Amino acid sequence: MAAEVAGKALTPTEYIAEHLQNLNTLHAKQEAIVDFSVINLDTVFWSLMMGLVVVGFLLLAARRATAGVPGRFQALVEMLVEMVENQSKSIVHGDRSYIAPLALFVFCWIILLNTLDLVPVDWVHGINGLLGVFGNVHVPHHKLVPTTDLNGTLGLSMSVLVLMIFYSFKAKGVGGFVHELLSAPFGAKWYLAPFNLVLNIIEFIAKAVSLGMRLFGNMYAGELVFLLIALLGGIWHFGVDLSFLGFVGHVIAGSAWAIFHILVILLQAFIFMMLTLVYIGQAHSHH
């Protein structure tokens, strides 16, 4: 879209690449695979915004809760709370006073983060068209969905890793947790301690990385499908006179994929919440 503003028409490849670029502190595409000096501003902004919306939603539900016959809003929240409470009760055997609310927040938060994927992919282009009436006002490329950014999903999963370690110390104590790291799974023999420690470290890291990669992979693939459908809807823009096919591809295929993607949004949020509970539950168990 920045290239279009400059008067240059985008090719299909450039179109997809432009939509997959984050608005970051470099103001350019990040070249290095790992660069902790770069902050993706759009991911941070929308993650915080959706988090605040979830907090406001849950606070509103708590304040409006009544002991009588619940309304639709209260019934919806009660269903969510009961579902999360039942899952946490069956998985985590210990103090759940903070774990169950955490799981509820994570579930609702990731649903909202994923739901941003249903916003049309060219929303920034449309906003720039509206802002054009005010002069030289322009929104740069902006990646809307935080869960299609690996930085965002790995940030979430690394937070779960921190919680796993925290509850391992809390449930087993320092001595108990260290003993478990050195004695499981091969046994408590002194010469097996290094192998036990290395395997446990790999297990912790693998859990965190796979948790973030799973969410990222599914949402990133869905975003790519939306971009390909958008290309079908705009193929005449790339010099092909197939307007009818573009309409079919954009409207019909786009609507069908958006409806199916709602299931993906809910399923990925549920899987992330369940694995968070499973990992924290494992932190409470003793070997």
Backbone hydrogen bonds, N-H to C=O, Kabsch-Sander energy under -0.5 kcal/mol:
donor,donor_aa,acceptor,acceptor_aa,energy
5,V,1,M,-2.0
6,A,2,A,-1.5
7,G,4,E,-1.5
8,K,3,A,-2.5
15,Y,11,T,-2.8
16,I,12,P,-2.1
17,A,13,T,-2.4
18,E,14,E,-2.5
19,H,15,Y,-1.7
20,L,16,I,-1.3
21,Q,18,E,-1.0
24,N,22,N,-0.9
25,T,39,I,-1.3
27,H,24,N,-0.9
38,V,35,D,-1.5
41,L,23,L,-1.5
41,L,39,I,-1.1
42,D,23,L,-1.3
44,V,40,N,-2.1
45,F,41,L,-2.7
46,W,42,D,-2.4
47,S,43,T,-2.0
48,L,44,V,-2.3
49,M,45,F,-2.5
50,M,46,W,-2.4
51,G,47,S,-2.0
52,L,48,L,-2.4
53,V,49,M,-2.1
54,V,50,M,-2.2
55,V,51,G,-2.3
56,G,52,L,-2.6
57,F,53,V,-2.6
58,L,54,V,-2.7
59,L,55,V,-2.5
60,L,56,G,-2.4
61,A,57,F,-2.0
62,A,58,L,-2.2
63,R,59,L,-2.3
64,R,60,L,-1.9
65,A,61,A,-0.6
65,A,62,A,-0.5
75,A,71,G,-2.5
76,L,72,R,-2.2
77,V,73,F,-2.1
78,E,74,Q,-2.6
79,M,75,A,-2.0
80,L,76,L,-1.9
81,V,77,V,-2.8
82,E,78,E,-2.7
83,M,79,M,-2.3
84,V,80,L,-2.5
85,E,81,V,-2.6
86,N,82,E,-2.4
87,Q,83,M,-2.0
88,S,84,V,-2.7
89,K,85,E,-2.3
90,S,86,N,-1.6
91,I,87,Q,-1.1
92,V,88,S,-2.7
93,H,91,I,-0.6
94,G,92,V,-0.9
96,R,94,G,-0.5
100,A,96,R,-1.8
102,L,98,Y,-1.7
103,A,99,I,-2.6
104,L,100,A,-2.2
105,F,101,P,-2.5
106,V,102,L,-2.7
107,F,103,A,-2.4
108,C,104,L,-2.3
109,W,105,F,-2.8
110,I,106,V,-2.5
111,I,107,F,-1.7
112,L,108,C,-2.0
113,L,109,W,-2.4
114,N,110,I,-2.7
115,T,111,I,-2.3
116,L,112,L,-1.1
117,D,114,N,-2.0
118,L,115,T,-2.3
119,V,116,L,-1.4
123,W,120,P,-1.6
126,G,122,D,-2.0
127,I,123,W,-2.3
128,N,124,V,-2.4
129,G,125,H,-1.6
130,L,126,G,-1.7
131,L,127,I,-2.7
132,G,128,N,-1.1
133,V,130,L,-1.1
134,F,131,L,-1.9
135,G,132,G,-1.4
137,V,135,G,-1.8
144,L,142,H,-0.7
148,T,145,V,-1.6
149,D,146,P,-1.5
150,L,148,T,-0.6
152,G,149,D,-0.8
153,T,149,D,-1.9
154,L,150,L,-2.5
155,G,151,N,-1.6
156,L,152,G,-1.8
157,S,153,T,-2.4
158,M,154,L,-2.7
159,S,155,G,-1.4
160,V,156,L,-1.5
161,L,157,S,-2.0
162,V,158,M,-2.1
163,L,159,S,-1.9
164,M,160,V,-2.5
165,I,161,L,-2.2
166,F,162,V,-2.5
167,Y,163,L,-2.9
168,S,164,M,-1.6
169,F,165,I,-2.1
170,K,166,F,-2.4
171,A,167,Y,-2.6
172,K,168,S,-1.9
173,G,169,F,-2.0
176,G,172,K,-0.8
177,F,173,G,-2.3
178,V,174,V,-2.4
179,H,175,G,-2.4
180,E,176,G,-2.0
181,L,177,F,-2.2
182,L,178,V,-1.6
183,S,179,H,-1.5
184,A,180,E,-2.1
187,G,183,S,-1.5
192,L,189,K,-1.3
193,A,189,K,-0.6
193,A,190,W,-0.9
196,N,192,L,-2.5
197,L,193,A,-2.6
198,V,194,P,-2.4
199,L,195,F,-2.3
200,N,196,N,-2.4
201,I,197,L,-2.3
202,I,198,V,-2.4
203,E,199,L,-2.2
204,F,200,N,-2.3
205,I,201,I,-2.3
206,A,202,I,-2.8
207,K,203,E,-2.2
208,A,204,F,-1.9
209,V,205,I,-2.8
210,S,206,A,-2.6
211,L,207,K,-1.8
212,G,208,A,-1.9
213,M,209,V,-2.9
214,R,210,S,-2.2
215,L,211,L,-1.3
216,F,212,G,-2.4
217,G,213,M,-3.0
218,N,214,R,-1.9
219,M,215,L,-2.1
220,Y,216,F,-3.0
221,A,217,G,-2.0
222,G,218,N,-1.7
223,E,219,M,-2.2
224,L,220,Y,-2.2
225,V,221,A,-2.0
226,F,222,G,-2.0
227,L,223,E,-2.0
228,L,224,L,-2.4
229,I,225,V,-2.4
230,A,226,F,-2.2
231,L,227,L,-1.9
232,L,228,L,-1.8
233,G,229,I,-2.0
234,G,230,A,-1.0
235,I,232,L,-0.9
237,H,234,G,-1.4
238,F,234,G,-0.5
238,F,235,I,-1.1
239,G,236,W,-1.4
240,V,235,I,-1.5
241,D,239,G,-0.5
242,L,240,V,-1.6
246,G,242,L,-2.2
247,F,243,S,-2.4
248,V,244,F,-2.5
249,G,245,L,-2.9
250,H,246,G,-2.5
251,V,247,F,-2.6
252,I,247,F,-0.8
252,I,248,V,-0.7
253,A,248,V,-1.8
254,G,250,H,-0.6
255,S,251,V,-2.1
256,A,252,I,-2.4
257,W,253,A,-2.6
258,A,254,G,-2.3
259,I,255,S,-2.1
260,F,256,A,-2.2
261,H,257,W,-2.7
262,I,258,A,-1.0
262,I,259,I,-0.5
263,L,259,I,-0.7
263,L,260,F,-0.9
264,V,260,F,-1.1
265,I,261,H,-2.7
266,L,262,I,-2.1
267,L,263,L,-2.8
268,Q,264,V,-2.6
269,A,265,I,-1.6
270,F,266,L,-2.3
271,I,267,L,-2.7
272,F,268,Q,-2.3
273,M,269,A,-2.2
274,M,270,F,-2.7
275,L,271,I,-2.7
276,T,272,F,-2.0
277,L,273,M,-2.2
278,V,274,M,-2.6
279,Y,275,L,-2.8
280,I,276,T,-2.2
281,G,277,L,-2.6
282,Q,278,V,-2.4
283,A,279,Y,-1.4
284,H,280,I,-0.9
284,H,281,G,-0.7
285,S,281,G,-0.8
